[in-house]
Amino acid sequence: MVRKMIAEALGTLVLVLFGCGAAVIAGADGASGIGLTGIALAFGLAIVAAAYGLGAISGAHLNPAVSLGMVAAGRMGWGDAFGYMLAQVIGAVLGAAVLYGIASGTAGYSIAQNGLGQNGYGAGYLGEYGLTAALLFEGAMTFLFVTVILGATGPGAAPGFAGLAIGLTLTAIHLVGIKVTGVSVNPARSIGPAVFVGGRAIADLWVFIVAPLAGGGLAGILHAIGLTRAED
């Protein structure tokens, strides 16, 4: 279990450092920035890297909503899930800490102004979508994301392609929704940057815990009862 927790922490660190790092360092604005498409690809490629590099150890959940979905689907026990979730949050905080250390190495960076890729919604945040839109987006997209994961890693799935399918799905979710919430679909990914940014990022954090967990849990339940599961 210790090896699995280390793998989950390291993989979640990679996700935060690559994905949020793309937003903070490479930038979404200006002619020299990689743009929203580049940020979406960074998140997706981070999942692909972690899935193939660490998946054999822990399954590379990297996300409390995924671990909850696995429990609801009957593919994981609560004890292991809590260990995974703890490791994921620790990894996300460490990833955000590393990113903060790198980003603050330039005089033009301010955490108050530039942030750490934290999630949010409402006035002053990206597309200024409201609370209802944020909850609906995060819940629905996490449901779809976990449904893909359960299918891609279940019996009958094409062997060797799970990491690619999952990474591309996360990329697509980001392509659709960065303007809505910055895209969480992962409570750990949201907690990491929020710890350092504080203020509004902490105040908004409940949205990015409640909605993804609800979506992931529902995906697991529907999988367990056979509605989204291939025939045995």
BELDAFEN-V972046 format. One record per helix or strand of 2 or more residues. SS is the DSSP state (~ for helix, > for strand). FROM is the first residue (numbers start at 1). TO is the last residue. Records with the same first field share a line. If there is no record, write none. Layout:
BEGIN
SS->FROM-TO ; FROM-TO
END
This chain:
BEGIN
~->2-26 ; 35-58 ; 64-72 ; 78-103 ; 111-114 ; 131-152 ; 162-181 ; 187-197 ; 200-203 ; 207-224
END
